[in-house]
Structures are given as structure tokens and as C-alpha cells.
């Protein structure tokens, strides 16, 4: 019987053969050469990433949530991205959630066998209250992780948007997902160690998906983190700096606006840019679904056309 061909991420890398006999500097140069190819692999997937961002933003605008599903490295990277969004963009924790094979323990320990259970992937996603308005992003370097495939199949049956991220083309995940993001990173420097190039590609893609979605939803003004949570001294100083730069106001005026806004950067910026009160600024944010740029633009348009109303 003919031996089945392994997926590219599992194949031996001819460029790093003999790496165990090299000097430290040579080892590092070999790894770095491999890493340099990752951005090219991600660049080739940009059209698919753009479609995914539009689908995610649309779902979130209509009351849905984003669920990442992964096992091992993929699940840990998903959990990292989801955890960073509330402090960076001021979003509620439930908006973007990570579902990881093996649960919380798997974030710091290997949970053997968890990724092989497709039924558990579906059960874990269902336990989060997943419904048709939501969107799921399944992440699997191999493209065939049963846990992830089970979650994608559950989401598909619900009628929700399904997205897959993998480093191997023409794999089960590309058939299961409506939108496939394929980053062909090829063989790893250490055979099969997909925490390396494949994991780096996943991190880049997750950064793009979440950041571009937050921009589309209006949680960024120009290129400032206008939704950043001011939860410690460093972030409070950063928030004040952002506010003074984005508004053009002085430190004293910005500090006063921040205090009046309840330390909400978006509200404070609208106040300073439009002359609105804190209550009016909050109303503008509600009317624009939290989109700071649109709230400011709407106020400025109405100021130029006084006969217009917000209705």
C-alpha cells in the first residue's frame, strides 16, 4: 500500500537538516530564515481575511458574538487574543470568546486527547449559548483537528457564519468553513512543531481579524485606541495623552472632560470635538452603535446644516 503523503506542516524541512549540530548563532539564523517566510504566507491570504472581517463585523453589528475555537497552541493563541480585546477596545468580555479543547486547564497544561473529540467541540460551543447570529472562527494548523471540526459543523447547522484558519490547503477545515483563511507556512524548522511558523501565522491572522473588526465597529479613532480601559496609572496616562492628541485640547481641558465623562475616552473625545455635554455625547454613541468617528461626523454635519435633525 502506498504511504499517504503528510501535510506540509508535518513534513521534514530540508533547510534545517543537521540543526542539532550547529552553533547557537547558526540555529537562530536557521529559525529566523524560516520565520521570514510567514508574512508572505499571510499576505497571500489577505483577500480571505478581508471577507472574514466583513462577516465578523456584520455579525457583531447585529447583536452577535465572535467565538474562536482551537486546541493546543491554536486554542491558547485564541484565548490570548480574546482576553486582550476588552482592555484594548473597551468591549464586553462576552463579545469575543475563546473555546479551547480541554477547557481552562489546557491554557497552561497539555490535555491529552481533548482535540480528538469532535462531539465535545460541538458541546462546548453550545454551552456558550452559541446561536445563528454569532460567528465562529475555527483554528487548526493541520486543518483536521476533530474538536474544531465538530464546533464548525455545529455552527453550520445553526446557520451561523463559519471561518477556518489553517496552514494546509485542501483539508477538512477548508471544506467545513464558509470562509477559509489558508496560510501555507510549509515544513517547520523542527519537524511538526506547529507552535512555530504556523503558530506565528495564526497570531498574525488573529491580530488582523480582531483589530480590523474593532476598527470597523468604531472602537478606534484615526489610529488611537479610543476605547482603552483606564484601569491603572500607565493606562490613565496613555488615555490622557491620546485624548489631548486626538482632540487638540490642552491637558487641563482634557482632564476635565475625562472626569465629566466618567473616564470614558470616547465620550470625552466627542465632548471636546463637538462641544456636546457628557450626556449628549453618550447619546451620540448610542445612536451610532458606539462608533466614535461617526458620532463626531454626525454632530459636525448637523452643525453645518442646522435644519437637519438626527432623525
N, C-alpha and C positions, 0 to 999 in steps of 0.2 A: 504494500500500500504506500502511496506517495505521501511523504511527510507534509502536513499542512504548513503553509507559509505563515510565519508570525507577523504580527502587526509591526509597523515601522518603529513604534516606541519601545518594542521589546527586542528588536534586533541588535546584534553586536555592532558597535561603531568602529569602523576600520581606522578612523583618525585618532583614536585614543588607545589602540592596542599597545601593550607594554607600558601603560601609565604607571604601574606599580614599581617599575624600575627607574623611574625618572626622579630628578631632583624636585624639591618643593616648588621652585620657580617654574620649572617645566610643567609640573602638574597644573599649577594655576593658569599658565598660559594656555594649556590644552582646554581646560574648563572654560576659560574666558572666550576662546575661539568658538566653542560650541554655543555659548550664551549669546554671542553676537548675531547668531542666525535667528534668534527668537523674534526680534522686532519685524523682520522680513516676513516671517510666517504670520504674524498678527496683521501686518499691513495687507496681506492678501485676503484677509477675512473682513476688512472694513465694511464692504457693502452689506454683508450679513449682519455685522454688529449694528450698523445703522438701522436696518429693518427691525432688529430686536429692540433697540432703544425706542423706536417709534411705537412698537407694540406694547412695551412696558409702560411708557409714559401715558399712552391711551388708556390702558387698564387702570392705572393709578388715578388718572383724572376722573374716571367713572366709578370710583369707590373701591377698586380692587387693591390687592396687596401683591407683593412680589415674594416668591419663595424660591430660594436656592436649595438644591438637593445634591448631596455629594457624599462620598465615602473616603476615608483616609485623608491624604493631602488635599484632595478636592473639597472635601467637607470642611476641613479646617480653614482653608482659604475663603470659602463661602461664609463661614462664621465670622471671620475677621472682617470681611467687607461689610456684612450686615451690621456688626457691632459698631463700626466706625461712623455710620451714617447719622444716627441721632445727634451726637455731639458736633458733627461737622456741618450738618444742614438743618438741624432743629426739627427733624421728622420724628413722629412717634415710633417707638420700638417695633410695634406690630406691623408697620408699613412694609418693611423688608425683613424677612426672617430666614434663617438657615435651618434646614432639616438635615441632620447628619446621621449616617448609619452608625448605630451603636450608642446614640444619644450623647449626653454631656460628657460621659467618661471618655468617649472617643476623641475628644478635643485634646486630651493630654496623654492618652494611652491607646495602644493598638487593641481594637476589639475584634478578635479573630472571627471570621465567618459572617460578620454583620453585613458586609457588602454583597454577599451571595443570596440574600433573601429578598426576592422581588415583592413578595406579598407584604413584607414589613415596610418596604418603601411606600407602598400604597397606604398601609395603615397609618404610618407616621404622618403622612401628608394629610390624610383625612382627619387625624386627631387635632390638627391645627385649625380645623374649620374651613379648609380649602373649598372654594366654590367656583362657579363658572366665570365670575368677574375677575378672578385672580389670574396670575401668570406664574408659570414655573420654569425655572432655568435648571436643567439637569447638567451636571458637570462630571465628566469621566474621561480621563486621558486616553484610556484604552478604547472607549466608545462602546463598551459592552458590559458595564457594571450592572448586575441584575437589580440591586437596590434602586438605582437611579432609573432604570428602565421601568420598573414597577410603578414608581411615582409618576413618570411621564405618561404611562398608559392610563393610570387613574385620572390624571388631569385631562387627558384627551377625551376620555369617556364623559367627563363633566362638561366638556365643551369649552374648556379654557385654552388660552394661548400656551403653547409649549415651545421651549427653546432648548437646544442642546449645545454644549461646548465640549469639543474633543480635539485630540491631536492626530486622530486617524480618520481618513476619509472612508466612505462606504462601509460604515459599521452600523450595528443595530441602533445606536443613538441618532444617527443621521436619518434613519428611516422612521424612528419614533417621533421625532420633533418636527414641528411645522417649520421652524427656522433653525438651520444648522450652522453653527459657527465652528469651522474647522481650521485649526492652526497646525499645519503639518511640520512639527518640530523635528521629526526623524529620530534616529537612534540617540540614546543618551550617552553622555561621557562614560558613565558606569552603567552597564547593560541593564535595562529595565528600571532604573531609578528615576521614575517619572516625577519625583518631587523636584527635579532639576529643571530641564528646559520646558517640559510640558507644564510643570507647576508654575514656572515663571510666566509662560504664555497665559495660563489661566488667571493669574494675578493681574496681568495687564488688561485682559478682556473684562474681568470683573470691575476693575477701576473704570474702564470706559463705560460699561453698561450703567453702573450706578451714578457716576459723575455726570455723564451726558443726560441721563434721565432727570437728575436733580436740576440741571441747568434748564432743561425743557419745562420743568414744573415751576420755575421761577425762584428757586432757592439760592440762586447766585445772581448778584447784580454786577454787571460788567464781568470782571473776573474776581470779585470779592466774595468770600464766604459770609454772606449776609445773614445766614441762619445759624451761625456758630453759637453753641451754648456757652454762656459766660459763667462757667462753673468754678474757675479758680483764678488766681491773680494773673497768671500768664495769659489766659484766655480773655480776661477782662481788659487787660492792656491791649491785647490784639484787637478786641472788639472796638475799643475806643479809637485805636489807630485806623481801623477800617472805616469807621463812621466819619472821622474827620477827613480822610482822603476821599471817600465816596461822595460826601455832601459838600465839601469845600468850606465847611463851618469850622470855627475855632474850637479849641479844647473845652473851654467853659460852656459854650453853647451846646456842644455835642454831649458833654457830661449831663447837662440839664435835660436834654431830650431823652437821653438814655434812662435817666431816673423817672421822668414822666411816662415813659413807655413801658415801665416795669422791666427794664433791661432787655427789651426785645429790639434787636438791631434793625430788623425790617421795618417795624413800626417807627422807630426813631428816625430812620433814613427818610421815610415818607414824610414825616413831620418837617424835617429840615429842608427837604427838596420842594415841598409844596405849600408849607405854611399851615397844614392841617393840624388839628388837635390830635391828641393821642387816641381819643375815641373815634374821631373821623378816620384816622389812619388805619385803625383796626377794622373799621367798616369797609374801607377800600380793599384791604387784604382779603376780607371775607368775600367781597364781590368778585375778586379776581382769582379766587381759589388759592390764595397765598402767593401769587405771582407778583413780586416786588416791582419789577420793571414795568409790568402792565398797569399796576396801581398808580405808579408815578406818571406814566404816559397818559393814562385816562384823566387824571387831575389836570395835567398841563393842557390837554386838548380842550377840556371843558373851560379852563381859564381863558383860552384863546377864543372860544365860541360860547359866550355866556348864555345864549338862548338854548343851548343844548342841556339835556339832563342826563343823569346817569342811567335813567331808564330808557 
